[in-house]
């Protein structure tokens, strides 16, 4: 049963209540924005329904019936930030949208950066739907960082990056973002995406038999030109993990399935996925990639089996 939260917390609450109370679902798989997930999780927690999150986020959400294949910030930055410091430079300007995901994620990034010998030379947050980028870009230029750490969400991030390019920042500094892949970068102008860095737990460039078979089957459904980002891949993984847990438990009883979810493992397109018992978040492989103008992601660093630290426990 498919419902659309429209990235609206109130709509998300209404939709998940319908799924639980009218359709009597055993599991909810999804949500995107942190504001929606947090609101939906209050409902699934209250009704003791399993919620499986596919979206990278800031963490701090744990519970008996909550499971996340979406990565948390320590997985995104633990190895990518030190690599960037060593290979690009130590001075970071942090720019994010003004809500939970960027603020919480940068709180995790900053001590990692400091330990790697880097420093924050500026930090700013802009409201969702922002349309005026010149003042922020001028302040970034004045701070003269080596790296822009960008967690500006969705279309806002595309607009920010285009304006930064047009202002000439790409000639002076690189940009590191997180959590997105080929589908997202297809919406960025070729010259703008060329040279961007992204830390991600899935890219279509992963050269494994599992990913190649996954892409072959996906293209049979969606077409040869279809592109992917990590979030739908995690939806796919969540569905398989739930099915494996039901088979392991021999029932759809939520308590039995929740216990079984901590035991099962799925060989996904990006590598093996399993949940830690103590926080119900997924152990994941992570990839630091450099994007080129043709929307190819070159993997420059692979880190296997990074354990999540969502800053909470079940």
N, C-alpha and C positions, 0 to 999 in steps of 0.2 A: 504494500500500500504506500503510495507516494504522496507526500505533502510538501508544500513549499513555504518555508518560513519568511520568505521575502527579505531576509536579513533584518527582520524586525522582531525585537524581543517579545512584544505583546502578541504579535501574530504567531510567533513560535510557541508561546504558551497555549494559545487557543488550539493550534494544530496538534500539539502533543497531547493535550487533554482529550481531543477527539480520538486520536489513535488509541489511547489507553482506555477511555470510558466507553466509546462506541464500538471500536474495532477489537478491543481486548487483545492488543498486541503483546507478544512475549519480549520483544526487543525493539529499541529505536536505534537506528544507525544513521548518524548524520549531525548536522548543524555546521555553520561556517564561522560567523563572527563570534568573538568571545562573549559579547553582550547577549547574544541569542543562546549560546551554549549554557551560560551561567543561569539564565532564566529557565531554560528547558530542563536543566539538571535539577533545579528545585522541585519541578513537577515529577520527574522520574524518581527522584529520591523519595518524595512523599508517598508515591504509589509503589515503591520498591520494584521498579521496572528497570531492566538492564539498558544502559545508554552506552553506545560505542562511538567515540569521537574520532573522526578521520583527519582533523585539521590541526596543523601546527599551532601552538599557542604558548602563552606565558606560564602555564602550569598553575599550581595552587588549588587544583580541583581533584579531590580524591574521594572514594566512597566504595562501599561494598559492591554496588551494582554499576559502577562507572569504570569504563575501560577506554584507553586512548592509544590508538596507533598513530595519531597525530603527535609529532615530536614536541619536545619542550626545549627551552632556550639553551640549557647546558649542552644538549646534543648538537644544536645548530652552531655553537660558537667555541666549544672546548678545543677543537683542533684547527678550525678554519681561521679564527682570529690570530693565534700564534703564527700560522703560516703567512697570513697577510702582513703581520708586523715584520716578519723576517724577510719576506720577498718583495714587499711594496713600501712599507714605512710605518712608523709608530704613532703618528698623529691622526686621531679620529675625530670627526665631527658627526654627532649622532642626530639624525633627523627622523622623526616619526609622526604618525597620526596620533591624535590626542585621545587615546583610549587604552584599555587594559593591555592588549597584546604588545604594542611597542614599548610602553612604559615598563611593564614587568619584564620583558625580554631584555631591554637595555640594563635593567638592574642586575641581571645575571651576566651580561656581557662585560660590564665595567670592571669587576674584579678579575675576570679572565684576561682582559686587556692589560690591566696593571701588572699582573703576574708575568705577562709576556714581555714586559718592558715598554708598553705603549702608554699613551695618555689621551684623555678626552680634552679637546680644545674648544668644544662647543656642544651644546645639547638643546634642541628645540622640538616642540610638538605643535602640530597644526590641526585645526578642526577638520573632521571628515567633510568632504565637499568643498574644500578650499579651492579658490580659483586664482589667487594672487600669490605668485611665487617669487617675484623679483626681489622683495626686501630680504627674504630668507636666503636666497641665492647670493645676494651681495654680502650678507653676514658670513656665509660659508666661505666665500672668496676672501674676505678680509681675514678670517681665521687661518687661512692657508693650510688646511690639513693635507695629509697624504691620502686619506681615505674618508669617504662619506659612508657611514653606516646608515643605510636607508631602510626603515620599516614604515614606509608610507603606503597605506593600503590601496589595493585595487586600482581604479582609474586615476585616482589622485597620484599614485606612484608613477604611472605612465606620464602624466602631465608634468610632474616635478622633474622627472628625468629628461624629458624633452626640453624643458626650459633651462635646465642646468647645462645641457649640451649646447643649446643656442647661445648661452651666455659665455661659453668657452671653458667651463669647468672641466670637461673631459680631457682637455689638453694639459691640465695641471694636477689632476687627482683621479683616483679610481673610486668606483662605487661598489660596496659590498651589500647585498641584500640576502634574504633568506626565504626558503620554503616554496619557491616557485620553479617552474620548468618551462619547457618548450611552448606549451599552450599560452602561458602568460606572455612570454617574450615575443610571440608572434604578433601581439598588439603593440609592440614598441618599434618605432622606426629603425630600419636596418643600421643606419649610422649611429643611432643613439644606443642601441644594445651592444654594439661592437666594443668589446673590452670590459663589459660589466662582469663582476664576480657574483656568484650565488652559492650559498651553502644550502644543500637540499638533500632530502633522503630518497628522492627518486628523480631520475632523468632518463629519457628515452635512449640516451647514449650508453647506458650500462650494457656491457658486452658479456652477457651470460646466457646460457641456453634457456633458462627460465624466463628471462626478459624477452628474448627473441620470440619464444613461443607465445608469450602473452601478447606481444605486439602483433604477431601474425593473426591471432584470433581476434584481437581488438579491431584490426583493420578490415577483417572480413565483415564485421558488423558496422563499423563507422566510416569505412572508406580509407584508401591508401594515404590520403593527405591528412587524416585526422591526427591531432596532436593531444598530448596529455600533460597534466600537472600532477604533483603528489597527492592532492586531496582525493580525486576519484580513484587513484590506485589504492589508497587506504580504505576507501569505501569497499572496494573489491576484497581487500585483505580482511576487513572486518566481517564481511559476509561469510567468507571461508572459515575464519576463526570461530565464528558463532556456530556454523554447521559442524565443525570438528568437535566443538565443546558439547553440542547436543548429542552427537554420536558417542562421545566419550562418556557422557552422563547417562545415556540411554533414556533421556526424558527431556522435556522442555521446562521442567520445574526450575524456577529462577535461581534458587539457592544452589541446586546441584550444578546448573550450567555456569553460574558465577565461579564456583569452585573449579570446575573443569577448565574454564578459560585460563586459569593460572597454570594449567598443566600442558595445554596443547601448543603446537608450534606449526607455523605455515611457511612453506618455502615460497615466498612472494617474488614478484618481478625485481625487487631491489635487494633481495636477500632474505634470510630467515627472519621471521617475526614471532616474538613470544612476549608474554607479559610478566613483569616482576610481581611476585606475590605481595610485596610490601606496599606497592603503590598503584598497581594495575595499569602501568604505562609500559609501552613497548620498548624492548631492546631493538635498536635499529642500526643499520649501516648508514654512514653519512658521506656525502660527496661534495667537495668544493670544486666548482666548475667555472671556467671562463667562457663567456658567450661571444660568438662572432657575428658578423653582419648577416650571415646566412641562417642564423638561428640554430647553429650547432653548439652544443654544450661540450666543451673539452674538459674532461675530468682531470684535475691537477693534483688532487689529494683524495684518497679513499681511506676512511677509518671504519673498521668493522666492529660491530657489536658494542655500540656506545650505550651504556646504561642510562636510563632517564633519571633526572632528579627534579621532580615537579614541586619540590619544597613542601610536600605533605605526605601523609601515610594513610592507608586504609584503616 
